[in-house]
Structure formats: structure tokens, C-alpha cells
Amino acid sequence: MSAQALRAIGANYVHMDRVRTAAALADIEAELTRFGSACAIDAVLPEIHRFLDVETVLVLTPAESLGGLDVARFHARGFADPTGLRDAFADVLRRQPLRYAWYDPIRPEPEQRNRLVEAHELMKPGELEQSYIYERLLRPFGLHVHRQPRVLLCDGASLLAWFGSFHTGAVSIRQRRLLARLARPMHRRLAIERRLAGTHAQSALAAALEQIGAPAFVLSGPQRMIEANAAARALLQTRRAD
């Protein structure tokens, strides 16, 4: 077979791969725009998992409570024990300081919002191995040797979800590009869900709480915190047990 024929075959393969990629992305994006009785994120996660060609996919949202952080949203694919993993995340969130995983899980640092980051790039040598998340979650679940390409999907300053993967070996340029592109429709979906759940009213509530000259909390139960003003957040960081 001539070199010209080989080049033509190669070009055709690249074209077909681009067509399949575009079609898969369109299907995922379309599903994330639908609202019904089923969870759209659960519906698309198997396809995202296959499409990215990574070992696992995770969508995780921490939430604040008076007792510490907790898990508000958890969608996982590719993990051997997703229920155990969720419980381990809940334990880590409750026991760790606010920046438990090299970012503020409620209001991430501006340079980390809506950007693709490989989490290990933020860590100093040996720092991961000394952390509680390594001891309680990463090592027991065999995730301590995995890379962590992820996007902190944020609505303004607040976190919507950690979206990414635990993946052994190198993360290819293609995988990075696809994850970054998928982050956009995932972000739109989560932002819409938050607004439908009453974000506008909550924003007004947050502004009103700031006018109170003392720490103020709004709870939906004995522990679950809906909103708090800046003075209350400062109190949580210094005297959470009280």
C-alpha cells in the first residue's frame, strides 16, 4: 500500500473519531438540559466514564453543617465500592480542617474555580501521604497512586461540585480537553439546579444576615446549615465545637 493511501486512511480515521466525539458530546449535553423524574447526572455518568476513557468519574459536593462538612451530592462511576467511598468522604469531610483537599470546599480560591487542575500539582512532596484523606480514603480504596484531574465547578465564589477522575498513569491531552469541555454543560446543569432550589431567595437571605451585628445561622434541622454570615463562618473556623 502506498504512503499516500496510508495517509488517506489515517486522515479518514481522525475524521471519523472527531465525528464520534462530537456526537457523544452532543448527546451528553442534550441529556444535561433535560429535567424530569430521573437524575440527569446519574444518566450521563456512564457515558462520560466511557467517553473519557478514565478509570473513574466522580461528582461530589460538600455541604456545611454545625458539626462540620458533609456530603450533599455524590455521583460515582468505576469505583468498586461507591457506597463505602461516599461514607469515607463523609468521614473525611467531618474530621478535616476546612481546606481538607488543597482547596476551600465551600468557596474555592479564585485561581482554582472552573479550571482543569491535576490535584497533585498543588501538593508538596510527601504532603499527600501525611494527610488524613490519604490514610482514611485514598490508601484504603487503592486511590493513593492515582492522578486527580478535576474541575471545581463554581457559581460565583461558591462550589457547585468537584468534577473529575481518579486515574492511574498519565492523563492524556485528549482526556484533559474532553474533561474541560464536559465541565461546561455539567456546570450549567448544576447552576440551574441550584437556582431552581431557591438560590435567589438564599442570596437575599445571605445579604440580610450580613446586616446582623453578630454571628447568625439559618438551619434546616439540628445540624444542617443553610446559610451563615461572615461572623458566623469565622466562629465556625475558630470555635466549631462550641
C-alpha positions as CSV (number, residue, x, y, z in Angstrom):
1,M,0.0,0.0,0.0
2,S,1.4,3.4,-0.9
3,A,2.3,6.1,1.6
4,Q,-0.5,8.3,0.1
5,A,-3.1,5.6,0.7
6,L,-1.9,5.2,4.3
7,R,-2.2,8.9,4.8
8,A,-5.7,8.9,3.4
9,I,-6.7,6.1,5.7
10,G,-5.2,7.9,8.7
11,A,-7.0,11.1,7.8
12,N,-10.3,9.3,7.5
13,Y,-9.8,7.6,10.9
14,V,-9.1,11.0,12.5
15,H,-12.2,12.5,10.8
16,M,-14.4,9.6,12.0
17,D,-13.1,9.9,15.5
18,R,-13.9,13.6,15.5
19,V,-17.4,12.9,14.3
20,R,-18.0,10.3,17.0
21,T,-16.6,12.6,19.6
22,A,-18.9,15.5,18.5
23,A,-21.9,13.2,18.5
24,A,-21.1,11.8,22.0
25,L,-20.6,15.3,23.4
26,A,-23.9,16.5,21.9
27,D,-25.8,13.6,23.4
28,I,-24.3,14.3,26.9
29,E,-25.0,18.0,26.6
30,A,-28.6,17.3,25.5
31,E,-29.3,15.0,28.4
32,L,-27.9,17.5,30.9
33,T,-30.5,20.0,29.6
34,R,-33.5,17.7,30.3
35,F,-35.5,17.9,33.5
36,G,-37.7,15.0,34.7
37,S,-38.0,12.5,37.4
38,A,-34.6,10.8,36.8
39,C,-31.3,12.4,37.8
40,A,-29.6,13.7,34.6
41,I,-26.1,13.4,36.1
42,D,-26.7,9.7,37.0
43,A,-28.0,9.2,33.5
44,V,-24.9,10.7,31.7
45,L,-22.1,9.5,34.0
46,P,-21.8,6.0,32.4
47,E,-21.3,7.7,29.0
48,I,-18.9,10.2,30.4
49,H,-16.9,7.4,32.0
50,R,-16.7,5.5,28.7
51,F,-16.1,8.6,26.6
52,L,-13.2,10.0,28.8
53,D,-11.6,6.5,28.9
54,V,-10.6,7.0,32.5
55,E,-10.9,4.5,35.4
56,T,-13.4,6.5,37.5
57,V,-15.6,9.6,37.3
58,L,-16.8,11.5,40.4
59,V,-19.2,14.4,41.0
60,L,-19.0,15.4,44.7
61,T,-20.4,18.4,46.6
62,P,-19.6,19.1,50.2
63,A,-22.1,20.9,52.4
64,E,-21.7,22.8,55.7
65,S,-23.3,21.8,58.9
66,L,-22.7,22.8,62.5
67,G,-20.9,19.6,63.1
68,G,-18.5,20.2,60.2
69,L,-18.7,19.4,56.5
70,D,-20.8,16.7,55.0
71,V,-21.6,15.2,51.6
72,A,-24.5,16.9,49.8
73,R,-24.1,15.4,46.3
74,F,-22.3,12.2,45.3
75,H,-22.3,10.6,41.9
76,A,-19.7,8.0,41.1
77,R,-18.8,5.6,38.3
78,G,-16.0,3.0,38.1
79,F,-15.4,2.6,41.8
80,A,-15.5,-0.9,43.3
81,D,-17.4,0.2,46.5
82,P,-19.2,3.6,45.8
83,T,-21.2,3.4,49.0
84,G,-18.1,2.8,51.1
85,L,-16.4,5.6,49.2
86,R,-19.2,8.0,50.0
87,D,-19.1,7.1,53.7
88,A,-15.3,7.6,53.7
89,F,-15.7,11.1,52.1
90,A,-18.3,12.0,54.7
91,D,-15.9,10.9,57.5
92,V,-13.0,12.9,55.9
93,L,-15.2,16.0,55.5
94,R,-16.3,15.8,59.1
95,R,-12.8,15.4,60.6
96,Q,-10.7,17.6,58.4
97,P,-9.9,21.3,58.5
98,L,-11.7,23.5,56.0
99,R,-9.1,23.1,53.3
100,Y,-9.1,19.3,53.5
101,A,-8.0,18.6,49.9
102,W,-5.9,21.6,48.9
103,Y,-8.8,23.9,48.2
104,D,-11.6,25.5,50.2
105,P,-14.5,23.1,49.6
106,I,-17.2,25.8,50.2
107,R,-15.6,28.8,48.5
108,P,-12.6,27.7,46.4
109,E,-9.8,30.0,45.8
110,P,-10.3,32.2,42.7
111,E,-7.4,30.6,40.8
112,Q,-9.0,27.1,41.2
113,R,-12.5,27.9,40.1
114,N,-13.8,26.4,36.8
115,R,-10.3,25.4,35.8
116,L,-8.9,22.0,35.0
117,V,-6.3,21.2,37.6
118,E,-4.3,18.0,38.3
119,A,-4.5,18.0,42.1
120,H,-1.1,16.5,42.7
121,E,0.4,19.7,41.2
122,L,-0.8,21.6,44.2
123,M,0.9,19.3,46.7
124,K,4.4,19.5,48.2
125,P,6.5,16.3,48.2
126,G,5.2,14.0,50.9
127,E,2.3,16.2,51.8
128,L,-0.3,13.9,50.5
129,E,1.0,10.9,52.4
130,Q,0.7,12.8,55.7
131,S,-2.9,13.8,55.2
132,Y,-6.0,12.2,56.8
133,I,-7.7,11.8,53.4
134,Y,-4.7,9.6,52.3
135,E,-4.9,7.5,55.5
136,R,-8.7,7.2,55.6
137,L,-9.8,7.2,52.0
138,L,-7.1,7.2,49.3
139,R,-5.0,4.3,50.5
140,P,-7.8,2.0,51.8
141,F,-9.6,2.4,48.4
142,G,-6.5,1.9,46.4
143,L,-6.6,5.5,45.1
144,H,-3.3,6.7,46.5
145,V,-1.4,6.1,43.3
146,H,-4.0,7.8,41.1
147,R,-3.8,11.1,39.4
148,Q,-6.7,13.5,40.1
149,P,-7.6,15.6,37.1
150,R,-10.6,17.7,38.2
151,V,-12.6,20.9,37.8
152,L,-14.0,22.8,40.8
153,L,-17.3,23.9,39.2
154,C,-18.3,27.1,40.9
155,D,-21.2,29.5,40.7
156,G,-19.6,32.8,41.6
157,A,-17.4,32.1,44.6
158,S,-19.3,29.1,45.9
159,L,-18.7,25.5,44.9
160,L,-21.2,23.6,42.9
161,A,-19.3,20.3,42.7
162,W,-15.9,18.6,42.3
163,F,-16.0,17.0,38.9
164,G,-13.2,14.8,37.7
165,S,-11.5,11.4,37.9
166,F,-9.1,9.2,39.9
167,H,-6.9,7.7,37.2
168,T,-3.6,5.8,37.2
169,G,-0.9,6.7,34.9
170,A,-0.6,9.8,32.7
171,V,-3.6,11.8,31.8
172,S,-3.5,12.4,28.1
173,I,-4.1,15.8,26.3
174,R,-7.2,14.3,24.8
175,Q,-8.6,13.4,28.2
176,R,-7.8,16.8,29.6
177,R,-9.5,18.6,26.7
178,L,-12.6,16.4,26.9
179,L,-12.9,16.8,30.7
180,A,-12.6,20.6,30.4
181,R,-15.3,20.6,27.6
182,L,-17.6,18.4,29.6
183,A,-17.2,20.7,32.6
184,R,-19.2,23.4,30.8
185,P,-22.5,21.6,30.4
186,M,-22.1,20.0,33.8
187,H,-21.6,23.5,35.3
188,R,-24.7,24.8,33.5
189,R,-26.8,21.9,34.8
190,L,-25.6,22.2,38.4
191,A,-26.1,26.0,38.4
192,I,-29.7,25.7,37.1
193,E,-30.5,23.0,39.7
194,R,-29.2,25.4,42.4
195,R,-31.2,28.3,41.2
196,L,-34.3,26.1,40.9
197,A,-33.8,25.1,44.5
198,G,-34.1,28.7,45.6
199,T,-30.7,30.4,45.2
200,H,-32.2,33.8,44.6
201,A,-34.0,33.7,47.9
202,Q,-30.9,32.4,49.6
203,S,-28.8,35.2,48.1
204,A,-31.2,37.7,49.6
205,L,-31.1,35.8,52.9
206,A,-27.3,35.9,52.9
207,A,-27.3,39.7,52.4
208,A,-29.8,40.2,55.2
209,L,-27.7,38.1,57.6
210,E,-24.7,40.3,56.9
211,Q,-26.7,43.2,58.4
212,I,-26.8,41.5,61.8
213,G,-24.1,42.6,64.1
214,A,-23.4,39.2,65.5
215,P,-22.8,35.6,64.2
216,A,-26.0,34.3,62.7
217,F,-27.0,30.9,61.3
218,V,-30.0,29.5,59.4
219,L,-30.6,25.8,59.9
220,S,-32.9,23.3,58.3
221,G,-32.6,20.9,61.2
222,P,-30.4,20.2,64.2
223,Q,-27.2,20.2,62.2
224,R,-27.7,21.1,58.5
225,M,-26.7,24.7,57.8
226,I,-28.4,26.6,55.0
227,E,-26.7,29.9,55.4
228,A,-24.4,31.9,57.8
229,N,-23.0,35.3,57.8
230,A,-19.2,36.1,57.8
231,A,-19.1,36.5,61.6
232,A,-20.7,33.0,61.9
233,R,-18.2,31.5,59.5
234,A,-15.3,32.9,61.4
235,L,-16.8,31.5,64.6
236,L,-17.1,28.0,63.0
237,Q,-13.4,28.1,61.9
238,T,-12.2,29.0,65.4
239,R,-14.8,27.5,67.8
240,R,-16.8,24.9,65.9
241,A,-17.1,22.6,68.9
242,D,-18.7,25.4,71.0
